[in-house]
Amino acid sequence: MRRPHRLAFRVHPGIPRGRRLAAPRQTPGAVAPVVAAEPWVALLPLLDPTVMGWKARAFYLGAHAPQLFDSAGNAGTTAWVDGRVVGAWVQDPGGVVELRLLDDDVSPQAREALAAEARRLSAWLDGQRVFTVYPSLAMQPCAGR
């Protein structure tokens, strides 16, 4: 008679031997229903881990990846709407933040929210310019729409 295969488990040093781990029991109604998130926008800086931290980026970059990274793979600035990148942002010579949208299907409400965020960021930077030695294609002067 053959013995069934045994699985080997590595026990974490902080858990006493012989002790079992169990997930907490769920009671009906204990988990709140998932509600849709409020619409949001964000202007993220160069090399932000949000845009660079994923190997598979298509779910938030769409077809814009080539325009948002330099030739070495460094992310430029990004403009986000509801969890997806829709463009980039740059500053004019006076330090005012300008948007470079790459998506044509950004709603008027989202465009206005991005413009408000650009005004807020311009005020916060107070004329200070943020420079980069590796701008993405979307940040290049000819990229504006």
N, C-alpha and C positions, 0 to 999 in steps of 0.2 A: 504494500500500500504506500503510495507516494504522499508525502506531506504537502500541504498547500504552500504556495510561495508566501514568504513572510515579507512584509514591507519594512524597510528600515527607516525610522524617523530620527531626526536629529533633535534632541531636546535642548531647548534654550536653557542656559545655565541658571537663570533666575526662576525657573519653574521647578518645584520639587518633583522628584521621580514618582511616577505613579499617578500624578494629578492630571486630570483631564481638563482640557479647555472646551468650553461650550459657548456657543453664541447665545446672547440673551433671548428669551422668548418674546415673540411679538404678540401683543394682544390686539384684537380687531379695533381699529380706530386709533391705535397708538401712533401711527405714522401720519403726519399731516399731508394733505394733498399737495402736489406740486403745482405751484402757480407760475404763470409766465412771468419772466423777468421784465422789469420796466425797460423801455428803450434807453440805450446809453451810447455815448461817444467817448473817445479818448484820443489824445495825441501823445504818442510814446516817443522817447528819445532814441538816439543811435544806440545800437548794440543792446537794446532792451531784451532781457531774458524771456519776456512773453513771446516775442516773435522769433527769437533764436533758439528757444529751449525745446523745440520739437523736431524730430527727424522727419516725420510725415507732417508736412505743413499745408497740404492742399485744402484741408477743411477750413482754414481761415484765410489763406492767401488767394485761393482761386487761381486764376491764370496770371496773377501779378508778380509772382516770385522773381522773374528775371529783372523786373524794374525796381525791386525793393532791396536787392542785395548787390554789393559791389563784386568785382571779379574774384576776390578772395573769400567771398561768402559772408562778409560783414553786413549786418542789417543797417539800413539807413533809418531815418525817422519814419514813423507810420501813423496813419490816421485810421481809426477803427470806428465801425458802426455795428452795434449789436453782435459782437464777437467775430467780425470779419474785417480784414484790411481792405480799405477802399481807396487808399492813396498815401500820400506823404505830406510832410509840412517842411517849409523852409522859412528863412527870415530875409526880409529885404535889407538894403544897406542901413536903414535906420533901426533895425531890430524888430520890426513888426512881423508877426507870424503870418505866413500865407499858406493856403492849402493847394495841393496839387492832386486833385482827384483823378483816379484811374478808372473808376466805375461809373458807367452812365446811368445805372439804375438806383442811385442814391436818392431817396425821397426828399422833397422840399423841407420837411420837418427835420430830417437828419442833416441836411445841408446847413440849415439855420443853427442847429445844435452844434455842429462842427465849427461854424463861424463864431458862435458865442465862446466856444472853448478856445479858439485861436485868439480871440480878443482877451480872454482871461489869461492865457499863457503869455501874450505880449505884455500885459500889465505886470504880471509876476516877474518876467525877465527884465522889465524896466530899461529897455534899450541895450542890455547886454547881449552880445551875439554869441551863439553857440557854433563853433567851427568844427569841421571834420576834414581829415586828410583823405577820406575815402567815401565821397558821396555816392549814393545809389543813383541809378539812371533816372528815377522819378524825382530826385533832388537836383538834377542838372538844370541849368537855365533854360534849355530848349524843351523841357518836359512839360511846362505849363500848358494848360488847355484854354 
